[in-house]
Structure formats: C-alpha cells, structure tokens
Amino acid sequence: MKSWLEYQASKSERLMLKSNMQIVCQNKKAFHDYAVEETIEAGINLLGTEVKSLREGKANLKDSHVIIKDSEAFLLNCHISPYSHGNIMNHEPLRTRKLLLHKKEIERLRGRILQKGFALVPLKIYFKGSYAKVEIGLAKGKKLYEKRDSIKEKEAKRTIERVMKNR
C-alpha cells in the first residue's frame, strides 16, 4: 500500500503529464488596449455543452471582461458558440460564467481594481489537462500615444529580425 506522500507525488506526476496546454482562444486586442502587469490563472464554471464547444475551439474573448461582485468573480461577454451536435438543452452563448478563485485572491484583486485605471481582462482560455482555465490579466488602460509607441517598438523589432535573418 502506498503512503500518502507517495500517492501525492504520483498524483502530481500524472497532472504534469496531462498539463499539455491546449489553447482555445486568445484576446490579442487586450495587449493592444491594456498594459498587463500581472496574470492569474482561474478555473471556469461551465456546462457540458460549453466544454464540448470549447474543445471544438469555438470561443471568442473579444470585448469580454471580469467583474467582482459579492466576493465572487464573474466572466462577462465571453462568447462560447452553441455546441454543433447539441439539442434543445444547449447553452446560451453570452451567459455570465463564474470564475473559480480563492477568497484571498479575489480580495487582493478587488483591492487592486479599486486603484484608478486598473481592470481585469481575460487573456486566453485553454485546457490544462482536462480542466478548462482562463488566464486573467490585471491591466492598466493605455493612452493613444502609448499604443502608438508599442506599435513602433513592434515594427522596429520586426525590421531588426528581418535584417538579422538576411545576413
């Protein structure tokens, strides 16, 4: 019979083997509109047809955001398309989904959000093993001139890489 420590070690090894991250969708617009300072991984409370639809890769994070209400975190405006082989019991595409976080994490995030200019933005949805996860970014909104500067930096990096590749 295995001891408790051996069991926990084998459990973590199994999770590490399963931890091949399978990205479903990303919010590329978030990196353009916000300066992301910190990222947090959270679970999502989903229905069965939503999980099947995510496995097909039918999700969109554009214009979605996270709110904290009554010490619970919720994902709003995340579009998960109805499952293609679903029946009349299919899910609503834009429903509010609860995020699974610890109370301490939620309270810490609430304190940071109350500071001026901070927001919680979902960055990507992915599968970690068999669990659906969402990566949330604690972000500060960019001004128009900051957006222009970041575009210039990206173009400069591309030209440098292009020159280095041709040499």
Buried (B, 14 or more C-beta within 10 A) or exposed (E): EEEEEEEEEEEEEEEEEEEEEEEBBBBEEBBEEBBBEEEBEBBBEBBEBBBBBBEEEBBBBEEBBBBBEEEEBBBBBBBBBBBEEBEEEBBEBEBEBBBBBEEEBBEBBBEBBEEEEBBBBBBBBBBBBEBBBBBBBBBBEBEEEEEEEBEEEEEEEEEEEEEEEEE
